[in-house]
Amino acid sequence: MSSTKRVVISGAGPSGLLLACLLLKRNKETTSGTKYHVTLLDSRVDVGLLDVETELKSYRSWMIGLAGHGLDALREIPELYNKYVQQPHVGVKLEHLSLILGTKEMKSSVKDVEKSTGNGELYIVDRNFIVAAIARFMDVEHGDDPLLTRRYRTKMMYVDYEKRRALVRGVDDDSEECYLDYDLLIGADGARSVVREAFVKSAYDFEMDIGDIFNQFRAVHVALPKALEPTGMALLPNCLPHMNGIGLPMPDNLINISIGVPTNNFDKISPDLSSDDPKIVAAYFRTHFKAFELADYDDFAEKWIANGRWNRTSMVHCNKYHDTQHRLLLMGDAAHATSPSIGMGMNTALRDAQKFCALLAEHDDDLDAALPAFSAARVPEGNSLTDLAFNLYCLDTRWQLVETVHMIVRGKLHGWFPSLVTNHPQNLIGSPNYSLSDVYDLATKLNIIPKHRAINDRIRQQYFEQKMGMTSGVGGSSMKKWIFCTVAIVSGYAAWCLR
């Protein structure tokens, strides 16, 4: 018996767009008789309609990783990947990794990492260019599909979950509100998800929290410095006092340099970094940024200031991603917004879409079976993502320096003695051979996650207490803390490396 299910997808980001394409693809392949009418809505413009050479460049976003999990998901539709995603303007295939401590650079080949981890290709891409590529594919391949409705410049206002309808309104001044009826409503609408609000009201066993990543940063797109490879990524720990950075390659011989500071140390950084005077910012970087010489300090300073403010991103945890009774589902940032530190946010979002469609096929389009199966499969991955992104790194710069050395040494020892020394979890992220929960489990067994979580939670709690006026300061001797760190390093590091 044939039937048509009305699917409303709120959010035309990576997961929402890919899911829409996969559902339309399933319409042509299903044997269950079920068809999906997809309504895709987003408050922004359709970047797929923008000219690649001119208009799209004004929508540049941060560069992020596209690794095994995300590549597998995009390749579910070969034509999408081959003709639209795999284009020179979208991103750069990574070939080199550099760790720069002070002025000392330690470089490795991505091929060497592939041999020890099973990682496949790794790209550095512009998130908005990936969105544009999927949207462009949808327009060309499904633009006339009667089972697709696209409502850009439309905002979701409220979910009437009891009647299974959503109130939407255009963002233009003369727009009117209307209800969209649905058989399944999917929230791919970001960290401040309206669909997730319905979970809070409708599902009494639903638990979630939302906060920020406890880090403030600025990012610039500038000319590639002579010292760096056009296909290389540079990690920049302690590149400025109290600050860490990363350099990600871009097409057109550019680089995306991001530099951030933990929120508790924000007041310790130089006020020159928040100046509106390009001469002051340029002078500060000439004096204090030692990792490499910038191509143009004045241009860097102007773009640094053009950011206008220090950026923050959100972090979301949920204990379930589905509500079977009210036909609600979460994916992408609505389910697991995270720090960009491990480069797996978009990869996990794309995998969400891929996995849900695979579950629809596995359960013959039975939503009562597919929705809880999605939570069972993806909640461990989503929460592993957020915890790894936050707790693989330590807010205490001394401990983070130790962990950086640990990562280097363990990776080298694993390359020499793979049967004796376990690889570092950081080196396994993104590999199609490892789920994020596999990586999380290893990082826990190696005591990286528990140790860093204890330190990070303490630092965040102390900052909260002081910020709220609950305490006047943090007691304790810094000398005692340093002695404790030294003893811990001496006693524990040999065990870490030789395990």
C-alpha positions in Angstrom: 0.0 0.0 0.0 1.5 3.3 -1.0 1.6 6.4 1.2 3.2 9.8 1.3 4.8 11.1 4.5 5.2 14.8 4.9 8.7 15.5 6.2 9.5 19.1 7.3 13.3 19.7 7.8 14.1 22.9 9.7 17.6 24.0 8.8 19.3 23.9 5.4 22.8 23.3 6.8 24.9 20.2 5.9 22.8 17.6 7.7 19.4 19.1 6.6 20.4 19.5 3.0 22.0 16.0 2.7 19.0 14.4 4.4 16.6 16.1 2.0 18.7 14.8 -1.0 18.8 11.3 0.5 15.1 11.2 1.1 14.4 12.2 -2.5 16.8 9.5 -3.6 15.0 7.0 -1.5 11.7 7.9 -3.2 13.2 6.4 -6.3 14.5 3.3 -4.6 12.1 2.2 -1.9 10.1 -1.0 -2.2 7.9 -0.3 0.8 5.5 2.0 -1.1 6.3 5.0 1.1 7.2 8.3 -0.5 8.5 11.4 1.3 7.3 14.9 0.5 10.2 17.0 1.8 9.7 20.6 2.9 13.1 22.3 3.6 13.1 25.6 5.3 15.8 28.0 6.4 15.9 31.7 7.5 18.9 32.4 5.3 19.3 32.7 1.5 19.9 29.8 -0.7 23.6 29.9 -1.2 23.4 27.3 -3.9 22.0 30.0 -6.2 25.0 32.3 -5.8 27.7 32.6 -8.4 30.8 30.7 -7.3 33.4 33.1 -8.6 31.8 36.3 -7.2 28.8 36.2 -4.9 29.7 33.0 -2.9 33.1 34.3 -1.8 31.3 37.0 0.3 29.7 34.1 2.3 33.1 32.6 3.4 32.9 30.8 6.7 35.5 29.2 8.9 37.5 26.3 7.3 36.7 23.0 8.9 37.7 19.3 8.4 36.0 16.9 6.0 37.1 13.5 6.9 36.1 9.8 6.6 32.7 10.0 8.3 31.5 13.0 6.3 33.0 11.8 3.1 31.3 8.5 3.4 28.0 10.3 3.9 28.4 12.6 0.9 29.4 9.6 -1.3 26.1 8.0 -0.7 25.1 10.1 -3.7 28.1 9.7 -6.0 27.0 12.4 -8.4 26.7 14.9 -5.6 30.2 14.2 -4.4 31.9 13.9 -7.7 30.3 16.8 -9.6 29.5 19.3 -6.8 31.5 18.7 -3.6 34.9 17.7 -5.2 35.6 21.0 -6.7 38.8 23.2 -6.3 36.9 26.2 -4.9 35.3 24.1 -2.1 38.4 23.1 -0.2 42.0 21.8 -0.1 43.1 18.2 0.2 45.4 18.0 3.2 48.9 16.6 2.7 51.0 17.9 5.6 50.5 18.4 9.4 52.7 20.8 11.3 53.0 21.4 15.1 54.8 24.7 15.8 56.1 25.2 19.3 57.6 28.6 19.6 59.5 28.8 16.3 60.2 25.1 16.1 58.2 23.2 13.5 57.6 19.5 13.6 56.1 18.3 10.3 54.6 15.0 9.3 52.9 13.7 6.1 49.2 12.9 6.1 50.2 9.6 4.3 52.2 8.7 7.4 49.1 9.2 9.6 47.0 7.2 7.1 49.4 4.2 7.5 49.1 4.1 11.3 45.4 4.9 11.6 43.6 3.7 8.5 42.4 7.3 7.9 41.4 8.0 4.3 41.5 11.3 2.6 41.2 14.5 4.7 40.1 17.8 3.3 39.9 21.3 4.8 36.8 22.9 3.4 34.6 26.0 3.8 31.4 25.0 5.6 29.3 27.4 3.5 30.8 26.1 0.3 29.8 22.6 1.2 26.3 23.8 1.9 26.3 25.6 -1.5 27.5 22.5 -3.3 24.7 20.3 -1.8 22.1 23.1 -2.5 23.3 23.4 -6.1 23.0 19.7 -6.6 19.4 19.8 -5.2 18.5 22.6 -7.5 19.8 20.9 -10.7 18.7 17.3 -9.9 15.5 17.9 -8.0 14.4 21.5 -8.8 11.3 20.3 -10.5 10.5 17.4 -8.2 6.9 17.7 -7.0 7.9 16.0 -3.8 10.3 18.8 -2.8 9.3 22.3 -1.4 12.0 24.8 -0.5 11.2 27.7 1.8 14.3 29.9 2.2 14.0 33.1 4.1 11.5 31.4 6.3 11.8 31.1 10.1 10.3 28.4 12.3 8.5 30.1 15.2 6.8 27.4 17.2 6.1 23.6 17.1 2.5 22.6 18.0 3.6 19.0 18.6 0.2 17.8 19.8 -1.3 18.6 16.4 1.9 17.8 14.5 2.2 21.2 12.8 4.8 23.9 12.9 4.2 27.7 12.8 6.5 29.4 10.3 7.0 33.0 9.1 9.0 34.6 6.4 11.8 37.0 7.5 10.7 39.8 5.2 8.6 42.6 6.7 5.4 41.7 4.7 5.6 38.0 5.4 2.6 36.2 7.0 2.6 33.3 9.4 1.2 29.9 8.5 1.2 26.4 9.8 2.9 23.4 8.1 1.5 20.0 8.9 4.0 17.2 9.2 4.3 13.4 9.7 7.9 13.9 10.7 9.6 17.1 11.9 13.4 17.1 11.8 15.3 19.7 13.7 18.6 20.4 11.9 18.2 24.0 13.0 21.4 24.6 15.0 22.4 25.0 18.6 19.4 27.3 19.4 16.9 24.8 17.9 13.2 25.6 17.9 12.5 21.9 17.3 14.5 21.0 20.4 12.3 23.4 22.5 9.4 21.1 21.6 11.3 18.2 23.1 11.6 20.0 26.4 7.9 20.5 26.5 6.7 17.2 25.1 9.1 14.5 26.4 9.4 14.3 30.2 12.4 11.9 29.9 14.3 14.4 27.7 17.5 15.9 29.2 19.7 18.5 27.6 22.1 21.2 28.4 23.4 24.1 26.3 26.4 26.3 27.0 29.5 27.7 25.2 32.8 26.1 24.6 34.5 28.3 27.2 36.7 29.8 24.6 36.8 33.1 22.7 38.5 33.4 19.4 38.9 35.4 16.2 39.5 34.0 12.7 40.9 35.7 9.6 41.4 34.8 6.0 44.8 36.1 4.8 47.5 35.4 2.3 49.5 32.2 2.9 52.8 32.9 4.7 55.9 31.8 2.9 56.9 29.4 5.7 53.7 27.3 5.3 52.6 24.7 2.8 49.5 25.4 0.7 48.3 21.9 1.5 49.3 21.9 5.2 47.6 22.4 8.5 49.5 24.1 11.3 48.8 23.6 15.0 49.9 26.6 17.0 49.9 25.9 20.8 50.9 28.9 23.0 51.4 31.0 19.8 50.6 34.1 21.9 50.5 34.5 25.7 47.6 32.4 27.1 46.4 31.7 23.5 46.4 28.8 21.1 45.9 28.9 17.3 45.5 26.9 14.2 46.2 27.6 10.5 44.0 25.9 8.0 44.7 26.0 4.2 42.3 27.6 1.8 42.0 27.6 -2.0 43.6 30.6 -3.9 46.8 30.4 -1.7 45.0 31.7 1.4 45.0 30.6 5.0 42.4 30.7 7.7 44.2 31.6 11.0 42.1 31.2 14.2 43.5 32.2 17.6 41.6 31.7 20.8 41.8 32.0 24.5 40.0 30.1 27.3 37.3 32.4 28.8 38.9 32.4 32.3 42.1 33.8 30.7 40.5 36.4 28.6 41.3 39.3 31.0 45.0 38.2 30.9 45.5 38.8 27.2 46.9 42.1 25.9 44.3 44.8 25.4 46.1 45.4 22.1 44.3 42.4 20.7 40.9 44.2 21.2 42.1 47.5 19.8 40.3 49.2 16.8 43.6 50.6 15.6 45.3 48.4 12.9 48.7 49.8 13.7 48.5 48.6 17.3 47.3 45.1 16.4 49.9 44.8 13.6 52.7 45.9 16.1 51.5 43.4 18.6 51.7 40.5 16.2 55.1 41.6 14.8 56.4 41.5 18.4 54.7 38.5 19.9 53.6 36.0 17.2 56.7 33.9 16.6 55.4 30.8 14.9 56.0 32.2 11.4 56.2 35.6 9.6 52.8 36.7 8.3 52.6 37.7 4.7 51.2 41.2 5.5 50.8 42.3 9.1 48.8 45.4 8.2 46.3 43.3 6.2 46.1 40.8 9.0 45.4 43.5 11.5 42.6 45.1 9.4 40.9 41.8 9.0 41.3 40.9 12.6 39.6 44.1 13.6 36.9 43.6 10.9 35.7 40.6 12.9 34.2 43.2 15.2 34.0 41.0 18.2 35.4 37.9 19.8 33.5 34.8 18.6 32.0 32.0 20.7 30.3 28.8 19.7 27.8 26.7 21.6 28.0 23.2 23.0 24.9 21.0 23.3 24.3 17.6 25.0 21.1 15.6 24.7 20.1 12.2 26.1 17.9 11.3 23.1 17.3 12.6 19.6 13.8 11.3 18.9 10.2 11.7 20.1 8.2 8.9 18.5 4.8 10.0 19.9 5.1 13.5 18.4 7.2 12.5 15.4 10.2 14.7 16.2 13.9 14.1 15.4 17.1 16.1 16.1 20.4 16.0 14.2 23.5 18.1 13.6 24.1 21.0 15.9 20.6 20.8 17.3 21.6 17.5 18.8 25.3 17.9 19.4 26.7 21.4 18.7 30.4 21.3 19.7 33.8 23.0 19.7 35.5 23.0 16.3 38.7 21.8 18.0 38.7 18.3 16.6 37.1 19.2 13.3 34.3 16.6 13.5 31.1 18.7 13.9 30.1 18.8 10.3 31.3 15.3 9.7 29.0 14.0 12.5 26.1 16.0 11.2 26.5 14.6 7.7 26.7 11.1 9.2 23.5 11.7 11.1 21.6 12.2 7.8 23.3 9.1 6.2 22.5 6.9 9.2 18.9 8.0 9.5 18.2 7.1 5.8 19.9 3.8 6.3 17.6 3.1 9.2 14.6 3.9 7.2 15.7 1.3 4.6 16.5 -1.2 7.3 13.0 -0.8 8.9 11.0 -0.5 5.7 10.2 3.2 6.4 8.5 2.3 9.8 9.1 5.5 11.8 8.1 3.8 15.0 11.1 1.6 14.6 13.5 4.0 12.8 13.3 6.9 15.3 14.4 5.1 18.4 17.0 3.2 16.4 18.4 6.6 15.4 18.8 7.6 19.0 20.4 4.3 19.9 22.9 4.7 17.1 23.7 8.4 17.2 23.4 9.5 20.9 26.7 7.8 21.8 28.4 9.4 18.8 27.0 12.9 19.5 28.0 12.9 23.2 31.4 11.4 22.4 31.9 14.2 19.9 31.2 17.0 22.3 33.2 15.4 25.2 36.2 14.7 22.9 36.1 18.2 21.5 36.1 19.7 24.9 38.2 17.3 27.0 40.9 16.1 24.7 42.3 19.5 25.4 43.1 21.0 28.8 42.3 24.5 29.9 45.4 24.4 32.1 48.1 25.4 29.7 50.8 23.4 31.6 48.8 20.2 31.4 48.0 20.9 27.7 51.7 21.2 27.0 52.2 17.8 28.6 49.4 16.3 26.5 50.8 17.8 23.3 54.1 16.1 24.0 52.2 12.9 24.9 50.4 12.9 21.6 53.7 13.3 19.7 55.6 10.6 21.6 52.8 8.1 21.7 52.2 8.6 17.9 55.9 8.0 17.2 56.1 4.9 19.5 53.0 3.5 17.9 54.6 3.9 14.5 57.7 2.0 15.6 56.0 -0.6 17.8 52.3 -0.8 16.7 51.7 -4.1 18.6 53.1 -2.7 21.8 52.0 0.9 22.0 48.4 2.1 21.4 48.0 5.1 19.1 46.9 8.4 20.6 43.2 9.0 20.3 43.7 12.3 18.6 45.3 10.5 15.6 42.2 8.2 15.2 39.6 10.9 14.9 37.9 11.0 11.5 39.1 7.6 10.5 36.3 5.5 8.9 37.7 2.5 10.9 36.8 4.1 14.2 33.6 5.6 15.6 33.8 8.6 17.9 32.7 6.4 20.7 35.6 4.1 20.0 38.0 7.1 20.3 36.2 8.3 23.4 36.6 4.8 25.0 40.3 4.8 24.2 40.8 8.3 25.6 39.1 7.3 28.8 41.2 4.1 29.2 44.3 6.2 28.7 43.1 8.6 31.4 43.1 11.6 29.1 39.4 12.4 29.3 39.0 11.8 33.1 42.1 13.9 33.9 41.2 16.8 31.7 37.6 16.7 32.6 38.5 17.1 36.3 40.8 20.0 35.6 38.4 21.7 33.0 35.4 21.4 35.3 37.3 22.9 38.2 38.5 25.8 36.1 35.0 26.5 34.7 33.4 26.2 38.1 35.9 28.6 39.7 35.3 31.1 36.9 31.5 30.8 37.3 31.7 31.4 41.0 33.9 34.5 40.6 31.9 35.8 37.7 28.6 35.5 39.7 30.2 37.1 42.8 29.9 33.9 44.8 33.6 33.9 45.7 36.3 36.6 45.8 39.1 34.5 44.3 40.8 31.1 44.1 43.0 30.0 47.0 45.8 27.6 47.0 49.5 27.9 46.3 50.6 28.0 42.7 53.9 26.5 43.8 52.1 23.5 45.3 50.2 23.0 42.0 53.4 23.1 40.0 55.0 20.6 42.3 52.0 18.3 41.9 52.1 18.6 38.1 55.8 17.8 38.1 55.4 14.7 40.2 52.4 13.6 38.1 54.4 14.0 34.9 57.4 12.1 36.1 55.3 9.2 37.6 52.7 8.9 34.9 54.3 9.8 31.6 56.4 6.7 31.1 53.3 4.5 31.6 51.4 6.6 29.0 54.0 6.2 26.4 54.7 2.5 26.9 51.2 1.2 27.4 
